[in-house]
Amino acid sequence: MNEPIIDPATAGDQAMCKPEALIDVAGRLSKDLLPRLDAARFKVPDLPPGAAGDWDIAAGYSDTVRRAREATGDSLQFVLEQVQRVIDDLVATADTVRGADERAAGAVPRTG
């Protein structure tokens, strides 16, 4: 199990961010999770036309299955969008930290 870099019980106001770690997580999510979610949207099975029969109850069942498949696809699309937002936020945070580090390094007076 990964142990935290900073013990929350003793950290106080201390915070640490390693941009490389954020970029690594964003990369793994982009490479491993996003393609699987995207592919899953198209793997949700549907009943072939007429598979349930042509009587009233069967037609209603077939329509219910169709709506459930569409709702599942919509849900997967929503999850895909949320994961992409997390990835974008991780990258933006890493960029912000890097920029702040660069500005802080430039603000420190050099001696010598």
C-alpha positions in Angstrom: 0.0 0.0 0.0 1.3 3.5 -0.8 2.1 5.4 2.3 1.4 9.2 2.2 4.4 11.4 1.7 3.1 13.6 4.5 1.5 12.2 7.6 -1.9 14.1 7.8 -1.8 13.9 11.6 1.4 15.9 11.8 1.3 17.9 8.6 -0.4 21.1 10.0 -0.5 23.6 7.1 2.2 21.8 5.1 1.3 20.6 1.6 3.5 19.0 -1.1 2.8 18.4 -4.7 5.0 16.5 -7.1 4.0 17.5 -10.6 5.7 14.4 -12.1 3.4 12.2 -10.0 0.3 14.1 -11.2 1.4 13.9 -14.8 2.1 10.1 -14.3 -1.4 9.5 -13.0 -3.0 11.6 -15.8 -1.0 9.6 -18.4 -2.0 6.3 -17.0 -5.7 7.3 -16.9 -5.4 8.5 -20.5 -3.7 5.4 -21.7 -5.4 2.7 -19.6 -8.9 3.9 -18.6 -10.2 6.3 -21.2 -9.9 3.8 -24.1 -11.6 1.1 -22.1 -14.5 3.4 -21.2 -14.8 4.6 -24.7 -14.9 1.0 -26.1 -17.4 -0.1 -23.4 -19.9 2.4 -24.8 -20.1 0.4 -28.0 -20.1 -3.1 -26.4 -23.4 -2.7 -24.5 -25.6 -5.4 -26.1 -28.9 -4.8 -27.6 -31.8 -7.1 -28.6 -31.9 -7.7 -32.3 -35.2 -6.5 -33.9 -37.9 -9.0 -33.3 -35.8 -11.1 -30.9 -38.4 -10.7 -28.1 -41.3 -11.5 -30.4 -44.1 -9.4 -31.8 -46.8 -9.6 -29.1 -47.5 -6.5 -26.9 -45.6 -7.6 -23.8 -42.5 -8.7 -25.8 -42.5 -5.4 -27.7 -42.7 -3.5 -24.4 -39.8 -5.6 -23.1 -37.8 -4.9 -26.2 -38.4 -1.2 -25.8 -37.3 -1.3 -22.2 -34.1 -3.1 -23.1 -33.4 -0.5 -25.8 -33.9 2.4 -23.4 -31.7 0.7 -20.8 -28.9 0.2 -23.4 -29.2 3.9 -24.4 -29.1 5.0 -20.7 -26.1 2.8 -20.1 -24.3 4.3 -23.1 -25.2 7.8 -21.9 -23.9 7.0 -18.4 -20.6 5.7 -19.8 -20.2 8.8 -21.8 -20.8 10.9 -18.7 -18.2 8.9 -16.8 -15.8 9.3 -19.7 -16.2 13.1 -19.6 -15.7 13.2 -15.9 -12.5 11.1 -16.1 -11.3 13.5 -18.8 -12.0 16.4 -16.5 -9.9 14.8 -13.8 -7.1 14.2 -16.2 -7.2 17.8 -17.4 -7.3 19.0 -13.8 -4.3 16.9 -12.9 -2.3 18.3 -15.8 -3.4 21.9 -15.0 -2.4 21.5 -11.4 1.0 20.1 -12.3 1.5 23.0 -14.7 0.5 25.5 -12.0 2.9 23.9 -9.5 5.8 23.9 -12.0 5.1 27.6 -12.9 5.0 28.5 -9.2 8.3 26.7 -8.6 9.9 28.4 -11.5 8.7 31.8 -10.3 9.9 31.1 -6.8 13.3 30.0 -8.0 13.6 33.2 -10.0 12.6 35.3 -7.1 15.3 34.0 -4.7 18.2 36.4 -4.7 21.4 34.7 -5.8 24.6 35.3 -3.9 28.0 34.6 -5.1 
